[in-house]
Amino acid sequence: MSSLENVLNAVPAGVLAMLLFAYAGGQQARGEEPISCPAAITTTESAQAPRGWSATPSTAKHSFERISVYNGNPGGQEFELAPDDEAKRGNRVIQTWHLRGYRTMNIFLRCRYHDSSVVLTKDLPPHIQTCTLRFALEQGKIAGESAMECR
């Protein structure tokens, strides 16, 4: 008898069934990874110089600030969704969007960055059911590092 057969014979059938079910569920969920905005973006800024002047382009790195969640079509008819839940502890805020009820239309995410007007947009696949944003407020503005995840 092989060592695998010894193990299988020693494990009660109910426990083995639970282990196989958990393994199969993990295998099925592999393609359903959470979605997060990139932690930072690099932008290139340039200007049209007035007559007699010259402009030097520059690049800058901008850290993630916050998200906006929409349903509809990017650039077409779209509706910004307000967070469904918000919890505050001191200057820390956690906002959560529950997306299941909005799935009659496309849902997409916009990632926004500190000191930049550049926005990244991504469609959220149907397996994504919630988005959570964590940030700190200082003098009414988002400050420091923010974090988000859509699952």
C-alpha positions as YAML, in Angstrom:
chain: A
units: angstrom
residues:
- id: 1
  name: MET
  ca: [0.00, 0.00, 0.00]
- id: 2
  name: SER
  ca: [1.40, 3.44, -0.93]
- id: 3
  name: SER
  ca: [1.85, 6.25, 1.60]
- id: 4
  name: LEU
  ca: [-0.94, 8.22, -0.13]
- id: 5
  name: GLU
  ca: [-3.31, 5.28, 0.30]
- id: 6
  name: ASN
  ca: [-2.31, 5.08, 3.99]
- id: 7
  name: VAL
  ca: [-3.15, 8.77, 4.46]
- id: 8
  name: LEU
  ca: [-6.45, 8.48, 2.59]
- id: 9
  name: ASN
  ca: [-7.45, 5.43, 4.64]
- id: 10
  name: ALA
  ca: [-6.56, 7.20, 7.91]
- id: 11
  name: VAL
  ca: [-8.62, 10.35, 7.17]
- id: 12
  name: PRO
  ca: [-12.37, 10.04, 7.90]
- id: 13
  name: ALA
  ca: [-14.49, 10.31, 4.75]
- id: 14
  name: GLY
  ca: [-16.28, 13.50, 5.94]
- id: 15
  name: VAL
  ca: [-13.01, 15.30, 6.59]
- id: 16
  name: LEU
  ca: [-11.63, 14.20, 3.23]
- id: 17
  name: ALA
  ca: [-14.77, 15.47, 1.48]
- id: 18
  name: MET
  ca: [-14.43, 18.87, 3.20]
- id: 19
  name: LEU
  ca: [-10.77, 19.12, 2.22]
- id: 20
  name: LEU
  ca: [-11.53, 18.28, -1.41]
- id: 21
  name: PHE
  ca: [-14.43, 20.78, -1.48]
- id: 22
  name: ALA
  ca: [-12.21, 23.54, -0.04]
- id: 23
  name: TYR
  ca: [-9.46, 22.72, -2.55]
- id: 24
  name: ALA
  ca: [-11.90, 22.78, -5.48]
- id: 25
  name: GLY
  ca: [-13.36, 26.10, -4.29]
- id: 26
  name: GLY
  ca: [-9.88, 27.60, -4.08]
- id: 27
  name: GLN
  ca: [-9.08, 26.36, -7.57]
- id: 28
  name: GLN
  ca: [-12.30, 27.88, -8.94]
- id: 29
  name: ALA
  ca: [-11.68, 31.26, -7.28]
- id: 30
  name: ARG
  ca: [-8.12, 31.65, -8.60]
- id: 31
  name: GLY
  ca: [-9.26, 33.67, -11.61]
- id: 32
  name: GLU
  ca: [-11.28, 35.92, -9.31]
- id: 33
  name: GLU
  ca: [-8.50, 37.95, -7.74]
- id: 34
  name: PRO
  ca: [-9.29, 41.18, -5.89]
- id: 35
  name: ILE
  ca: [-8.73, 44.44, -7.75]
- id: 36
  name: SER
  ca: [-6.68, 47.34, -6.38]
- id: 37
  name: CYS
  ca: [-5.64, 50.66, -7.86]
- id: 38
  name: PRO
  ca: [-1.93, 51.02, -8.62]
- id: 39
  name: ALA
  ca: [-0.17, 52.51, -5.56]
- id: 40
  name: ALA
  ca: [1.31, 55.33, -7.66]
- id: 41
  name: ILE
  ca: [1.42, 56.70, -11.19]
- id: 42
  name: THR
  ca: [4.04, 58.75, -13.02]
- id: 43
  name: THR
  ca: [2.82, 61.66, -15.10]
- id: 44
  name: THR
  ca: [4.52, 63.88, -17.65]
- id: 45
  name: GLU
  ca: [3.63, 67.55, -17.57]
- id: 46
  name: SER
  ca: [4.30, 70.03, -20.35]
- id: 47
  name: ALA
  ca: [3.13, 73.52, -21.22]
- id: 48
  name: GLN
  ca: [2.62, 75.62, -24.31]
- id: 49
  name: ALA
  ca: [5.07, 78.40, -23.65]
- id: 50
  name: PRO
  ca: [4.00, 81.97, -24.40]
- id: 51
  name: ARG
  ca: [5.83, 83.79, -27.17]
- id: 52
  name: GLY
  ca: [9.43, 84.44, -26.19]
- id: 53
  name: TRP
  ca: [9.48, 81.72, -23.54]
- id: 54
  name: SER
  ca: [10.44, 78.06, -23.54]
- id: 55
  name: ALA
  ca: [8.99, 75.28, -21.39]
- id: 56
  name: THR
  ca: [10.76, 72.29, -19.93]
- id: 57
  name: PRO
  ca: [8.59, 69.18, -19.47]
- id: 58
  name: SER
  ca: [8.77, 67.34, -16.16]
- id: 59
  name: THR
  ca: [7.70, 64.05, -14.70]
- id: 60
  name: ALA
  ca: [6.18, 63.50, -11.28]
- id: 61
  name: LYS
  ca: [5.11, 60.53, -9.20]
- id: 62
  name: HIS
  ca: [1.66, 60.70, -7.60]
- id: 63
  name: SER
  ca: [0.48, 58.34, -4.86]
- id: 64
  name: PHE
  ca: [-2.98, 56.80, -4.75]
- id: 65
  name: GLU
  ca: [-5.59, 59.01, -3.07]
- id: 66
  name: ARG
  ca: [-9.14, 57.65, -3.50]
- id: 67
  name: ILE
  ca: [-11.64, 55.82, -5.68]
- id: 68
  name: SER
  ca: [-14.91, 56.66, -7.32]
- id: 69
  name: VAL
  ca: [-17.33, 53.86, -8.24]
- id: 70
  name: TYR
  ca: [-19.79, 54.28, -11.11]
- id: 71
  name: ASN
  ca: [-22.36, 52.33, -13.01]
- id: 72
  name: GLY
  ca: [-23.18, 52.96, -16.64]
- id: 73
  name: ASN
  ca: [-20.63, 53.41, -19.43]
- id: 74
  name: PRO
  ca: [-17.38, 55.35, -19.02]
- id: 75
  name: GLY
  ca: [-17.65, 58.55, -21.03]
- id: 76
  name: GLY
  ca: [-21.35, 57.92, -21.71]
- id: 77
  name: GLN
  ca: [-24.29, 57.75, -19.37]
- id: 78
  name: GLU
  ca: [-22.77, 57.12, -15.94]
- id: 79
  name: PHE
  ca: [-23.86, 57.47, -12.33]
- id: 80
  name: GLU
  ca: [-21.46, 57.91, -9.43]
- id: 81
  name: LEU
  ca: [-22.31, 55.56, -6.56]
- id: 82
  name: ALA
  ca: [-22.08, 56.86, -3.00]
- id: 83
  name: PRO
  ca: [-20.56, 54.53, -0.41]
- id: 84
  name: ASP
  ca: [-23.15, 52.29, 1.27]
- id: 85
  name: ASP
  ca: [-21.30, 52.27, 4.60]
- id: 86
  name: GLU
  ca: [-18.86, 54.63, 6.29]
- id: 87
  name: ALA
  ca: [-17.04, 54.12, 9.59]
- id: 88
  name: LYS
  ca: [-14.89, 56.77, 11.31]
- id: 89
  name: ARG
  ca: [-12.39, 56.35, 14.10]
- id: 90
  name: GLY
  ca: [-10.51, 59.54, 14.85]
- id: 91
  name: ASN
  ca: [-9.20, 60.81, 11.53]
- id: 92
  name: ARG
  ca: [-9.37, 57.34, 9.90]
- id: 93
  name: VAL
  ca: [-12.28, 56.62, 7.55]
- id: 94
  name: ILE
  ca: [-13.43, 53.35, 5.94]
- id: 95
  name: GLN
  ca: [-15.96, 53.54, 3.12]
- id: 96
  name: THR
  ca: [-17.60, 50.47, 1.56]
- id: 97
  name: TRP
  ca: [-19.62, 50.07, -1.65]
- id: 98
  name: HIS
  ca: [-21.89, 47.00, -1.95]
- id: 99
  name: LEU
  ca: [-22.22, 46.42, -5.70]
- id: 100
  name: ARG
  ca: [-24.68, 43.53, -5.98]
- id: 101
  name: GLY
  ca: [-27.74, 45.81, -6.27]
- id: 102
  name: TYR
  ca: [-26.15, 47.88, -9.06]
- id: 103
  name: ARG
  ca: [-25.30, 44.98, -11.38]
- id: 104
  name: THR
  ca: [-28.13, 45.75, -13.84]
- id: 105
  name: MET
  ca: [-25.59, 48.09, -15.51]
- id: 106
  name: ASN
  ca: [-21.84, 47.97, -16.03]
- id: 107
  name: ILE
  ca: [-19.84, 48.97, -12.94]
- id: 108
  name: PHE
  ca: [-16.47, 50.63, -13.20]
- id: 109
  name: LEU
  ca: [-13.84, 52.06, -10.93]
- id: 110
  name: ARG
  ca: [-11.87, 55.28, -11.19]
- id: 111
  name: CYS
  ca: [-8.57, 55.56, -9.32]
- id: 112
  name: ARG
  ca: [-7.59, 59.11, -8.33]
- id: 113
  name: TYR
  ca: [-4.15, 60.32, -7.28]
- id: 114
  name: HIS
  ca: [-2.79, 63.07, -5.04]
- id: 115
  name: ASP
  ca: [-2.04, 66.34, -6.87]
- id: 116
  name: SER
  ca: [-2.98, 64.97, -10.30]
- id: 117
  name: SER
  ca: [-5.96, 65.24, -12.60]
- id: 118
  name: VAL
  ca: [-5.01, 61.94, -14.27]
- id: 119
  name: VAL
  ca: [-7.57, 59.20, -13.55]
- id: 120
  name: LEU
  ca: [-7.28, 55.46, -14.21]
- id: 121
  name: THR
  ca: [-10.52, 53.65, -15.13]
- id: 122
  name: LYS
  ca: [-11.26, 49.92, -14.99]
- id: 123
  name: ASP
  ca: [-14.40, 47.85, -15.56]
- id: 124
  name: LEU
  ca: [-15.22, 45.70, -12.55]
- id: 125
  name: PRO
  ca: [-15.96, 42.08, -13.51]
- id: 126
  name: PRO
  ca: [-19.19, 40.49, -12.22]
- id: 127
  name: HIS
  ca: [-17.46, 38.54, -9.42]
- id: 128
  name: ILE
  ca: [-16.56, 41.83, -7.69]
- id: 129
  name: GLN
  ca: [-19.21, 42.46, -5.02]
- id: 130
  name: THR
  ca: [-17.67, 45.09, -2.69]
- id: 131
  name: CYS
  ca: [-15.11, 47.88, -2.80]
- id: 132
  name: THR
  ca: [-13.50, 49.27, 0.34]
- id: 133
  name: LEU
  ca: [-11.48, 52.49, 0.69]
- id: 134
  name: ARG
  ca: [-9.40, 53.36, 3.79]
- id: 135
  name: PHE
  ca: [-7.96, 56.83, 4.25]
- id: 136
  name: ALA
  ca: [-7.11, 59.54, 6.77]
- id: 137
  name: LEU
  ca: [-8.60, 63.03, 6.88]
- id: 138
  name: GLU
  ca: [-6.59, 66.06, 7.93]
- id: 139
  name: GLN
  ca: [-8.28, 69.45, 7.86]
- id: 140
  name: GLY
  ca: [-11.06, 68.00, 5.72]
- id: 141
  name: LYS
  ca: [-8.72, 66.62, 3.03]
- id: 142
  name: ILE
  ca: [-7.46, 63.10, 2.30]
- id: 143
  name: ALA
  ca: [-3.89, 62.95, 3.59]
- id: 144
  name: GLY
  ca: [-1.16, 60.34, 3.69]
- id: 145
  name: GLU
  ca: [-1.46, 56.82, 2.33]
- id: 146
  name: SER
  ca: [-4.83, 55.50, 1.26]
- id: 147
  name: ALA
  ca: [-5.66, 51.86, 0.56]
- id: 148
  name: MET
  ca: [-8.45, 50.16, -1.37]
- id: 149
  name: GLU
  ca: [-9.57, 46.79, -2.56]
- id: 150
  name: CYS
  ca: [-12.48, 45.47, -4.58]
- id: 151
  name: ARG
  ca: [-13.50, 41.82, -4.01]
...
